[in-house]
Amino acid sequence: MTDFNLINRPRRLRQSAAMRAMFQETSLSLNDLVLPIFVEEGLDDYAAIDAMPGVMRIPEKRLACEIERIANAGIRSIMTFGISHHTDATGSDAWNENGLVARMSRIAKQTAPELIVMSDTCFCEYTTHGHCGVLCEHGVDNDATLTNLGKQAVAAARAGADFIAPSAAMDGQVQAIRQALDAEGFTRTAIMAYSTKFASSFYGPFREAAGTALKGDRKTYQMNPMNRREAIRESLLDEAQGADCLMVKPAGAYLDIVRDIRERSDLPLAAYQVSGEYAMIKFAAKAGAIDENSVVLESLGAIKRAGADLILSYFALSLAESKLL
């Protein structure tokens, strides 16, 4: 037998389940997860989303019941997305004090005051054209949209939202929202910036879930997936503008970006495991190609290992209810 003189044997620390747990470097818990939910006004019953098996559009009239279920399962935080039946060219229902954005936050906080409510702040679900802001002859008007984002943020904060989460990908949106919130006295309302948001093909199932009317793409305001240095710059700009948390979206294909930003910023960092990532796992499991629970936990663990403090994931509720975390 060849003598390799093996002094260093990493397998010594893997020889039992207890030992593997003791030396595990990355941990995952429900405290790390945020559950995105889709709420539709005027809907009579839950509506299945074919591209996202297991995810439903929640009728607004059932939102309080659903919030109770989510809180009782141990979920600490939600991100609200609305499917509006009151769309127009600017998405004005999004800043209506009694519009869907405000109602979602109000219902959630009244039902479970301890639940952290993050209000997605954008206009794609509230405009007739499906873009994330005010259209002009050159596309989306950045600065006109900033004004409206500020109004939407104030409406959500007044309704009880703990976090404003601007996903419109407009230059200067964090600063504009911070100024609007502070001017109305909402200095304690935090901002989770979608600070590095790529123009990704992984968003496909979300379009069905949110019912956007988009024609074309968002490549003039969301980031080129091939740009790494720009990704870091985008998040550092949002940090300088007053963001309380940063975010990378999508997560799984961009773990290098998560790590890059983690090394450059001390702010809390979130990563969004988006609809396409969810769907791929679901359909692969349905085909018998993978074990769903194992892959879900591995994928979330990888995102955490890369440097994310929080993960937005559609798997959060099923993980909580099945006691896998």
Short mmCIF file of the C-alpha atoms (twelve columns), coordinates in Angstrom:
data_MODEL
# 
_entry.id   MODEL 
# 
loop_
_atom_site.group_PDB 
_atom_site.id 
_atom_site.type_symbol 
_atom_site.label_atom_id 
_atom_site.label_alt_id 
_atom_site.label_comp_id 
_atom_site.label_asym_id 
_atom_site.label_seq_id 
_atom_site.Cartn_x 
_atom_site.Cartn_y 
_atom_site.Cartn_z 
_atom_site.pdbx_PDB_model_num 
ATOM 1   C CA . MET A 1   0.000   0.000  0.000   1 
ATOM 2   C CA . THR A 2   1.335   3.430  -0.915  1 
ATOM 3   C CA . ASP A 3   2.142   5.591  2.092   1 
ATOM 4   C CA . PHE A 4   0.791   9.080  1.387   1 
ATOM 5   C CA . ASN A 5   1.570   10.217 4.943   1 
ATOM 6   C CA . LEU A 6   -1.934  11.742 5.282   1 
ATOM 7   C CA . ILE A 7   -1.658  14.004 8.301   1 
ATOM 8   C CA . ASN A 8   -4.472  16.292 7.133   1 
ATOM 9   C CA . ARG A 9   -7.724  14.374 6.785   1 
ATOM 10  C CA . PRO A 10  -10.739 16.719 6.394   1 
ATOM 11  C CA . ARG A 11  -13.003 13.657 6.490   1 
ATOM 12  C CA . ARG A 12  -12.400 13.432 10.245  1 
ATOM 13  C CA . LEU A 13  -14.866 16.301 10.667  1 
ATOM 14  C CA . ARG A 14  -17.557 14.658 8.519   1 
ATOM 15  C CA . GLN A 15  -17.844 11.228 10.088  1 
ATOM 16  C CA . SER A 16  -21.203 11.718 11.846  1 
ATOM 17  C CA . ALA A 17  -24.299 13.874 11.498  1 
ATOM 18  C CA . ALA A 18  -23.525 15.567 14.812  1 
ATOM 19  C CA . MET A 19  -19.987 16.376 13.765  1 
ATOM 20  C CA . ARG A 20  -21.090 17.671 10.363  1 
ATOM 21  C CA . ALA A 21  -23.607 19.943 12.090  1 
ATOM 22  C CA . MET A 22  -21.000 21.178 14.543  1 
ATOM 23  C CA . PHE A 23  -18.626 22.307 11.808  1 
ATOM 24  C CA . GLN A 24  -21.206 23.619 9.335   1 
ATOM 25  C CA . GLU A 25  -20.106 27.098 8.332   1 
ATOM 26  C CA . THR A 26  -23.363 28.471 6.897   1 
ATOM 27  C CA . SER A 27  -26.750 28.230 8.569   1 
ATOM 28  C CA . LEU A 28  -30.218 28.950 7.245   1 
ATOM 29  C CA . SER A 29  -33.364 29.789 9.214   1 
ATOM 30  C CA . LEU A 30  -36.789 31.345 8.721   1 
ATOM 31  C CA . ASN A 31  -35.303 34.594 10.001  1 
ATOM 32  C CA . ASP A 32  -33.321 34.746 6.762   1 
ATOM 33  C CA . LEU A 33  -36.343 34.485 4.447   1 
ATOM 34  C CA . VAL A 34  -38.830 36.969 3.007   1 
ATOM 35  C CA . LEU A 35  -41.976 35.644 1.316   1 
ATOM 36  C CA . PRO A 36  -43.154 37.504 -1.810  1 
ATOM 37  C CA . ILE A 37  -46.945 37.397 -2.232  1 
ATOM 38  C CA . PHE A 38  -49.292 38.339 -5.085  1 
ATOM 39  C CA . VAL A 39  -52.583 40.003 -4.159  1 
ATOM 40  C CA . GLU A 40  -55.335 40.662 -6.698  1 
ATOM 41  C CA . GLU A 41  -58.223 43.023 -6.099  1 
ATOM 42  C CA . GLY A 42  -61.679 41.985 -7.238  1 
ATOM 43  C CA . LEU A 43  -60.788 38.290 -7.283  1 
ATOM 44  C CA . ASP A 44  -63.318 35.848 -5.833  1 
ATOM 45  C CA . ASP A 45  -61.056 32.866 -5.194  1 
ATOM 46  C CA . TYR A 46  -57.391 31.887 -5.197  1 
ATOM 47  C CA . ALA A 47  -55.976 31.723 -8.734  1 
ATOM 48  C CA . ALA A 48  -53.247 29.243 -9.627  1 
ATOM 49  C CA . ILE A 49  -50.157 30.504 -11.456 1 
ATOM 50  C CA . ASP A 50  -49.377 27.784 -13.978 1 
ATOM 51  C CA . ALA A 51  -45.731 28.757 -14.404 1 
ATOM 52  C CA . MET A 52  -45.172 28.731 -10.635 1 
ATOM 53  C CA . PRO A 53  -46.716 25.529 -9.220  1 
ATOM 54  C CA . GLY A 54  -47.810 25.997 -5.639  1 
ATOM 55  C CA . VAL A 55  -47.964 29.813 -5.825  1 
ATOM 56  C CA . MET A 56  -51.376 31.455 -5.986  1 
ATOM 57  C CA . ARG A 57  -52.765 34.892 -6.547  1 
ATOM 58  C CA . ILE A 58  -54.424 35.789 -3.257  1 
ATOM 59  C CA . PRO A 59  -57.856 37.449 -3.453  1 
ATOM 60  C CA . GLU A 60  -57.700 40.718 -1.561  1 
ATOM 61  C CA . LYS A 61  -60.793 39.654 0.386   1 
ATOM 62  C CA . ARG A 62  -58.785 36.652 1.696   1 
ATOM 63  C CA . LEU A 63  -55.584 38.538 2.418   1 
ATOM 64  C CA . ALA A 64  -56.159 38.802 6.167   1 
ATOM 65  C CA . CYS A 65  -56.648 35.025 6.430   1 
ATOM 66  C CA . GLU A 66  -53.511 34.437 4.377   1 
ATOM 67  C CA . ILE A 67  -51.495 36.832 6.523   1 
ATOM 68  C CA . GLU A 68  -52.588 34.902 9.620   1 
ATOM 69  C CA . ARG A 69  -51.466 31.664 7.991   1 
ATOM 70  C CA . ILE A 70  -48.096 33.156 7.024   1 
ATOM 71  C CA . ALA A 71  -47.447 34.620 10.473  1 
ATOM 72  C CA . ASN A 72  -48.552 31.453 12.279  1 
ATOM 73  C CA . ALA A 73  -46.130 29.426 10.147  1 
ATOM 74  C CA . GLY A 74  -43.252 31.490 11.516  1 
ATOM 75  C CA . ILE A 75  -42.525 33.703 8.516   1 
ATOM 76  C CA . ARG A 76  -41.100 37.009 9.714   1 
ATOM 77  C CA . SER A 77  -41.484 39.156 6.594   1 
ATOM 78  C CA . ILE A 78  -43.423 39.493 3.331   1 
ATOM 79  C CA . MET A 79  -42.984 41.487 0.129   1 
ATOM 80  C CA . THR A 80  -46.298 42.640 -1.366  1 
ATOM 81  C CA . PHE A 81  -47.058 42.700 -5.087  1 
ATOM 82  C CA . GLY A 82  -50.475 43.862 -6.259  1 
ATOM 83  C CA . ILE A 83  -52.477 42.946 -9.342  1 
ATOM 84  C CA . SER A 84  -54.518 46.060 -9.950  1 
ATOM 85  C CA . HIS A 85  -57.770 46.451 -11.901 1 
ATOM 86  C CA . HIS A 86  -57.306 50.224 -11.877 1 
ATOM 87  C CA . THR A 87  -54.482 50.840 -14.327 1 
ATOM 88  C CA . ASP A 88  -53.673 54.016 -16.245 1 
ATOM 89  C CA . ALA A 89  -50.729 55.572 -18.098 1 
ATOM 90  C CA . THR A 90  -48.883 56.611 -14.926 1 
ATOM 91  C CA . GLY A 91  -49.962 53.932 -12.442 1 
ATOM 92  C CA . SER A 92  -51.651 56.518 -10.225 1 
ATOM 93  C CA . ASP A 93  -53.535 53.934 -8.147  1 
ATOM 94  C CA . ALA A 94  -50.167 53.029 -6.641  1 
ATOM 95  C CA . TRP A 95  -50.061 56.324 -4.724  1 
ATOM 96  C CA . ASN A 96  -53.766 56.517 -3.948  1 
ATOM 97  C CA . GLU A 97  -54.154 56.541 -0.150  1 
ATOM 98  C CA . ASN A 98  -56.926 53.954 -0.555  1 
ATOM 99  C CA . GLY A 99  -55.399 52.146 -3.542  1 
ATOM 100 C CA . LEU A 100 -54.209 48.556 -3.640  1 
ATOM 101 C CA . VAL A 101 -50.623 49.310 -2.540  1 
ATOM 102 C CA . ALA A 102 -51.861 51.020 0.620   1 
ATOM 103 C CA . ARG A 103 -54.592 48.479 1.307   1 
ATOM 104 C CA . MET A 104 -52.168 45.527 1.193   1 
ATOM 105 C CA . SER A 105 -49.881 47.090 3.799   1 
ATOM 106 C CA . ARG A 106 -52.790 48.204 5.961   1 
ATOM 107 C CA . ILE A 107 -54.436 44.771 6.004   1 
ATOM 108 C CA . ALA A 108 -51.149 42.998 6.700   1 
ATOM 109 C CA . LYS A 109 -50.162 45.238 9.596   1 
ATOM 110 C CA . GLN A 110 -53.631 45.229 11.137  1 
ATOM 111 C CA . THR A 111 -53.738 41.435 10.958  1 
ATOM 112 C CA . ALA A 112 -50.206 40.676 12.164  1 
ATOM 113 C CA . PRO A 113 -48.552 43.820 13.553  1 
ATOM 114 C CA . GLU A 114 -45.305 41.969 14.255  1 
ATOM 115 C CA . LEU A 115 -44.938 40.884 10.606  1 
ATOM 116 C CA . ILE A 116 -42.394 42.975 8.695   1 
ATOM 117 C CA . VAL A 117 -44.125 44.329 5.579   1 
ATOM 118 C CA . MET A 118 -42.019 45.297 2.584   1 
ATOM 119 C CA . SER A 119 -43.938 47.197 -0.075  1 
ATOM 120 C CA . ASP A 120 -42.628 46.638 -3.608  1 
ATOM 121 C CA . THR A 121 -42.496 50.155 -5.028  1 
ATOM 122 C CA . CYS A 122 -42.895 50.234 -8.785  1 
ATOM 123 C CA . PHE A 123 -45.569 50.818 -11.426 1 
ATOM 124 C CA . CYS A 124 -45.426 47.855 -13.808 1 
ATOM 125 C CA . GLU A 125 -48.550 46.263 -12.292 1 
ATOM 126 C CA . TYR A 126 -50.438 49.576 -12.233 1 
ATOM 127 C CA . THR A 127 -49.792 50.954 -15.726 1 
ATOM 128 C CA . THR A 128 -51.632 50.141 -18.927 1 
ATOM 129 C CA . HIS A 129 -48.306 49.745 -20.754 1 
ATOM 130 C CA . GLY A 130 -46.571 47.569 -18.148 1 
ATOM 131 C CA . HIS A 131 -43.437 49.670 -17.856 1 
ATOM 132 C CA . CYS A 132 -42.045 50.736 -14.504 1 
ATOM 133 C CA . GLY A 133 -42.727 54.456 -14.846 1 
ATOM 134 C CA . VAL A 134 -43.989 57.352 -16.934 1 
ATOM 135 C CA . LEU A 135 -43.492 56.888 -20.662 1 
ATOM 136 C CA . CYS A 136 -42.160 59.615 -22.938 1 
ATOM 137 C CA . GLU A 137 -40.880 59.646 -26.522 1 
ATOM 138 C CA . HIS A 138 -37.501 58.264 -25.411 1 
ATOM 139 C CA . GLY A 139 -38.903 55.468 -23.245 1 
ATOM 140 C CA . VAL A 140 -39.380 55.741 -19.497 1 
ATOM 141 C CA . ASP A 141 -38.992 59.270 -18.132 1 
ATOM 142 C CA . ASN A 142 -36.609 58.809 -15.224 1 
ATOM 143 C CA . ASP A 143 -37.213 62.039 -13.313 1 
ATOM 144 C CA . ALA A 144 -40.997 62.144 -13.729 1 
ATOM 145 C CA . THR A 145 -41.062 58.597 -12.384 1 
ATOM 146 C CA . LEU A 146 -38.993 59.625 -9.353  1 
ATOM 147 C CA . THR A 147 -41.699 62.044 -8.283  1 
ATOM 148 C CA . ASN A 148 -44.330 59.319 -8.506  1 
ATOM 149 C CA . LEU A 149 -42.157 56.800 -6.660  1 
ATOM 150 C CA . GLY A 150 -41.943 59.255 -3.787  1 
ATOM 151 C CA . LYS A 151 -45.723 59.548 -3.685  1 
ATOM 152 C CA . GLN A 152 -46.174 55.764 -3.754  1 
ATOM 153 C CA . ALA A 153 -43.630 55.330 -0.964  1 
ATOM 154 C CA . VAL A 154 -45.433 57.822 1.257   1 
ATOM 155 C CA . ALA A 155 -48.786 56.115 0.648   1 
ATOM 156 C CA . ALA A 156 -47.320 52.737 1.610   1 
ATOM 157 C CA . ALA A 157 -45.566 54.127 4.683   1 
ATOM 158 C CA . ARG A 158 -48.739 55.865 5.838   1 
ATOM 159 C CA . ALA A 159 -50.555 52.523 5.534   1 
ATOM 160 C CA . GLY A 160 -47.987 50.873 7.809   1 
ATOM 161 C CA . ALA A 161 -45.283 49.416 5.537   1 
ATOM 162 C CA . ASP A 162 -42.029 48.858 7.409   1 
ATOM 163 C CA . PHE A 163 -39.871 48.864 4.279   1 
ATOM 164 C CA . ILE A 164 -40.177 50.614 0.962   1 
ATOM 165 C CA . ALA A 165 -38.612 48.398 -1.704  1 
ATOM 166 C CA . PRO A 166 -38.133 50.355 -4.944  1 
ATOM 167 C CA . SER A 167 -37.787 47.987 -7.917  1 
ATOM 168 C CA . ALA A 168 -38.375 50.487 -10.735 1 
ATOM 169 C CA . ALA A 169 -34.635 50.732 -11.514 1 
ATOM 170 C CA . MET A 170 -34.672 54.503 -11.947 1 
ATOM 171 C CA . ASP A 171 -31.472 56.488 -11.362 1 
ATOM 172 C CA . GLY A 172 -31.735 58.384 -8.082  1 
ATOM 173 C CA . GLN A 173 -34.811 56.526 -6.828  1 
ATOM 174 C CA . VAL A 174 -33.468 55.836 -3.332  1 
ATOM 175 C CA . GLN A 175 -32.600 59.478 -2.712  1 
ATOM 176 C CA . ALA A 176 -35.963 60.665 -4.070  1 
ATOM 177 C CA . ILE A 177 -37.865 58.200 -1.868  1 
ATOM 178 C CA . ARG A 178 -35.806 59.025 1.229   1 
ATOM 179 C CA . GLN A 179 -36.499 62.715 0.751   1 
ATOM 180 C CA . ALA A 180 -40.223 62.129 0.198   1 
ATOM 181 C CA . LEU A 181 -40.517 59.909 3.285   1 
ATOM 182 C CA . ASP A 182 -38.582 62.277 5.520   1 
ATOM 183 C CA . ALA A 183 -40.588 65.282 4.325   1 
ATOM 184 C CA . GLU A 184 -43.771 63.546 5.508   1 
ATOM 185 C CA . GLY A 185 -42.287 62.493 8.843   1 
ATOM 186 C CA . PHE A 186 -41.612 58.842 7.983   1 
ATOM 187 C CA . THR A 187 -37.996 58.959 9.081   1 
ATOM 188 C CA . ARG A 188 -38.274 55.487 10.645  1 
ATOM 189 C CA . THR A 189 -39.490 53.803 7.451   1 
ATOM 190 C CA . ALA A 190 -36.602 51.862 5.949   1 
ATOM 191 C CA . ILE A 191 -35.620 51.393 2.300   1 
ATOM 192 C CA . MET A 192 -34.607 48.038 0.858   1 
ATOM 193 C CA . ALA A 193 -33.179 48.984 -2.520  1 
ATOM 194 C CA . TYR A 194 -33.347 46.646 -5.487  1 
ATOM 195 C CA . SER A 195 -29.878 48.067 -5.898  1 
ATOM 196 C CA . THR A 196 -28.503 45.627 -8.480  1 
ATOM 197 C CA . LYS A 197 -31.390 44.474 -10.652 1 
ATOM 198 C CA . PHE A 198 -30.580 42.730 -13.901 1 
ATOM 199 C CA . ALA A 199 -32.701 42.657 -17.074 1 
ATOM 200 C CA . SER A 200 -33.003 38.926 -16.633 1 
ATOM 201 C CA . SER A 201 -34.779 36.185 -18.538 1 
ATOM 202 C CA . PHE A 202 -35.350 34.452 -15.182 1 
ATOM 203 C CA . TYR A 203 -38.301 36.789 -14.530 1 
ATOM 204 C CA . GLY A 204 -40.522 35.051 -17.087 1 
ATOM 205 C CA . PRO A 205 -43.032 33.375 -14.729 1 
ATOM 206 C CA . PHE A 206 -43.404 36.615 -12.742 1 
ATOM 207 C CA . ARG A 207 -45.050 38.214 -15.769 1 
ATOM 208 C CA . GLU A 208 -47.857 35.669 -15.540 1 
ATOM 209 C CA . ALA A 209 -48.042 35.994 -11.768 1 
ATOM 210 C CA . ALA A 210 -48.267 39.787 -11.785 1 
ATOM 211 C CA . GLY A 211 -50.300 40.103 -14.985 1 
ATOM 212 C CA . THR A 212 -48.205 42.914 -16.452 1 
ATOM 213 C CA . ALA A 213 -49.134 44.312 -19.860 1 
ATOM 214 C CA . LEU A 214 -45.522 44.826 -20.911 1 
ATOM 215 C CA . LYS A 215 -44.639 44.914 -24.589 1 
ATOM 216 C CA . GLY A 216 -40.922 44.983 -25.313 1 
ATOM 217 C CA . ASP A 217 -38.319 44.915 -22.546 1 
ATOM 218 C CA . ARG A 218 -36.779 46.940 -19.730 1 
ATOM 219 C CA . LYS A 219 -33.176 46.899 -20.903 1 
ATOM 220 C CA . THR A 220 -32.816 50.687 -20.867 1 
ATOM 221 C CA . TYR A 221 -33.301 50.832 -17.121 1 
ATOM 222 C CA . GLN A 222 -32.515 47.363 -15.747 1 
ATOM 223 C CA . MET A 223 -28.909 46.163 -15.852 1 
ATOM 224 C CA . ASN A 224 -27.058 44.203 -18.516 1 
ATOM 225 C CA . PRO A 225 -26.532 40.706 -17.046 1 
ATOM 226 C CA . MET A 226 -22.998 40.647 -18.449 1 
ATOM 227 C CA . ASN A 227 -21.799 43.657 -16.413 1 
ATOM 228 C CA . ARG A 228 -20.005 42.971 -13.158 1 
ATOM 229 C CA . ARG A 229 -18.331 46.300 -12.373 1 
ATOM 230 C CA . GLU A 230 -21.519 48.203 -13.108 1 
ATOM 231 C CA . ALA A 231 -23.399 45.877 -10.754 1 
ATOM 232 C CA . ILE A 232 -21.144 46.899 -7.865  1 
ATOM 233 C CA . ARG A 233 -21.425 50.566 -8.823  1 
ATOM 234 C CA . GLU A 234 -25.229 50.429 -8.826  1 
ATOM 235 C CA . SER A 235 -25.382 49.114 -5.272  1 
ATOM 236 C CA . LEU A 236 -22.774 51.538 -3.966  1 
ATOM 237 C CA . LEU A 237 -24.748 54.419 -5.487  1 
ATOM 238 C CA . ASP A 238 -27.874 53.305 -3.644  1 
ATOM 239 C CA . GLU A 239 -25.886 53.022 -0.426  1 
ATOM 240 C CA . ALA A 240 -24.668 56.606 -0.884  1 
ATOM 241 C CA . GLN A 241 -28.260 57.748 -1.463  1 
ATOM 242 C CA . GLY A 242 -29.429 56.405 1.881   1 
ATOM 243 C CA . ALA A 243 -30.512 52.793 1.334   1 
ATOM 244 C CA . ASP A 244 -30.818 50.783 4.537   1 
ATOM 245 C CA . CYS A 245 -30.467 47.419 2.754   1 
ATOM 246 C CA . LEU A 246 -29.177 46.406 -0.668  1 
ATOM 247 C CA . MET A 247 -30.406 43.641 -2.954  1 
ATOM 248 C CA . VAL A 248 -29.201 41.544 -5.892  1 
ATOM 249 C CA . LYS A 249 -31.884 40.230 -8.257  1 
ATOM 250 C CA . PRO A 250 -31.875 37.439 -9.476  1 
ATOM 251 C CA . ALA A 251 -29.833 35.428 -6.989  1 
ATOM 252 C CA . GLY A 252 -28.739 31.993 -8.206  1 
ATOM 253 C CA . ALA A 253 -27.008 32.991 -11.439 1 
ATOM 254 C CA . TYR A 254 -25.425 36.036 -9.792  1 
ATOM 255 C CA . LEU A 255 -23.683 34.663 -6.719  1 
ATOM 256 C CA . ASP A 256 -20.457 36.324 -7.854  1 
ATOM 257 C CA . ILE A 257 -22.240 39.685 -7.665  1 
ATOM 258 C CA . VAL A 258 -23.602 38.894 -4.210  1 
ATOM 259 C CA . ARG A 259 -20.065 38.156 -3.062  1 
ATOM 260 C CA . ASP A 260 -18.637 41.260 -4.782  1 
ATOM 261 C CA . ILE A 261 -21.125 43.563 -3.078  1 
ATOM 262 C CA . ARG A 262 -20.754 41.799 0.277   1 
ATOM 263 C CA . GLU A 263 -17.040 42.576 0.136   1 
ATOM 264 C CA . ARG A 264 -17.632 46.239 -0.744  1 
ATOM 265 C CA . SER A 265 -20.495 47.178 1.579   1 
ATOM 266 C CA . ASP A 266 -21.340 46.694 5.242   1 
ATOM 267 C CA . LEU A 267 -25.063 47.230 4.686   1 
ATOM 268 C CA . PRO A 268 -27.427 44.262 5.057   1 
ATOM 269 C CA . LEU A 269 -27.647 42.475 1.718   1 
ATOM 270 C CA . ALA A 270 -30.633 40.635 0.290   1 
ATOM 271 C CA . ALA A 271 -30.864 38.398 -2.759  1 
ATOM 272 C CA . TYR A 272 -34.056 37.526 -4.631  1 
ATOM 273 C CA . GLN A 273 -34.532 33.917 -5.723  1 
ATOM 274 C CA . VAL A 274 -36.837 34.879 -8.569  1 
ATOM 275 C CA . SER A 275 -39.751 33.173 -10.289 1 
ATOM 276 C CA . GLY A 276 -37.663 31.443 -12.944 1 
ATOM 277 C CA . GLU A 277 -35.364 29.940 -10.321 1 
ATOM 278 C CA . TYR A 278 -38.408 28.718 -8.408  1 
ATOM 279 C CA . ALA A 279 -40.038 27.269 -11.526 1 
ATOM 280 C CA . MET A 280 -36.921 25.397 -12.641 1 
ATOM 281 C CA . ILE A 281 -36.674 23.610 -9.314  1 
ATOM 282 C CA . LYS A 282 -40.396 22.840 -9.267  1 
ATOM 283 C CA . PHE A 283 -40.543 21.432 -12.791 1 
ATOM 284 C CA . ALA A 284 -37.306 19.482 -12.424 1 
ATOM 285 C CA . ALA A 285 -38.675 17.907 -9.243  1 
ATOM 286 C CA . LYS A 286 -41.970 17.115 -10.965 1 
ATOM 287 C CA . ALA A 287 -40.025 15.331 -13.689 1 
ATOM 288 C CA . GLY A 288 -38.228 13.246 -11.078 1 
ATOM 289 C CA . ALA A 289 -34.849 14.702 -11.969 1 
ATOM 290 C CA . ILE A 290 -34.083 16.102 -8.509  1 
ATOM 291 C CA . ASP A 291 -35.254 15.917 -4.904  1 
ATOM 292 C CA . GLU A 292 -37.094 19.196 -4.401  1 
ATOM 293 C CA . ASN A 293 -36.499 19.771 -0.695  1 
ATOM 294 C CA . SER A 294 -32.797 18.986 -0.893  1 
ATOM 295 C CA . VAL A 295 -32.251 21.271 -3.868  1 
ATOM 296 C CA . VAL A 296 -34.279 24.094 -2.317  1 
ATOM 297 C CA . LEU A 297 -32.199 24.009 0.847   1 
ATOM 298 C CA . GLU A 298 -28.952 23.712 -1.114  1 
ATOM 299 C CA . SER A 299 -29.819 26.609 -3.407  1 
ATOM 300 C CA . LEU A 300 -30.843 28.861 -0.524  1 
ATOM 301 C CA . GLY A 301 -27.765 27.838 1.425   1 
ATOM 302 C CA . ALA A 302 -25.572 28.763 -1.535  1 
ATOM 303 C CA . ILE A 303 -27.127 32.226 -1.676  1 
ATOM 304 C CA . LYS A 304 -26.535 32.695 2.040   1 
ATOM 305 C CA . ARG A 305 -22.991 31.330 1.740   1 
ATOM 306 C CA . ALA A 306 -22.221 33.840 -1.015  1 
ATOM 307 C CA . GLY A 307 -22.941 36.662 1.421   1 
ATOM 308 C CA . ALA A 308 -26.681 37.385 1.492   1 
ATOM 309 C CA . ASP A 309 -28.210 38.220 4.867   1 
ATOM 310 C CA . LEU A 310 -31.781 37.892 3.592   1 
ATOM 311 C CA . ILE A 311 -33.296 35.833 0.785   1 
ATOM 312 C CA . LEU A 312 -36.595 36.538 -0.914  1 
ATOM 313 C CA . SER A 313 -37.983 33.170 -1.949  1 
ATOM 314 C CA . TYR A 314 -41.332 31.712 -2.984  1 
ATOM 315 C CA . PHE A 315 -40.303 28.552 -1.115  1 
ATOM 316 C CA . ALA A 316 -40.400 30.314 2.260   1 
ATOM 317 C CA . LEU A 317 -43.934 29.326 3.258   1 
ATOM 318 C CA . SER A 318 -43.644 25.673 2.264   1 
ATOM 319 C CA . LEU A 319 -40.335 25.433 4.151   1 
ATOM 320 C CA . ALA A 320 -41.977 26.938 7.224   1 
ATOM 321 C CA . GLU A 321 -45.102 24.785 7.139   1 
ATOM 322 C CA . SER A 322 -43.175 21.576 6.485   1 
ATOM 323 C CA . LYS A 323 -40.796 22.415 9.391   1 
ATOM 324 C CA . LEU A 324 -37.770 22.007 7.152   1 
ATOM 325 C CA . LEU A 325 -36.353 25.136 8.774   1 
# 
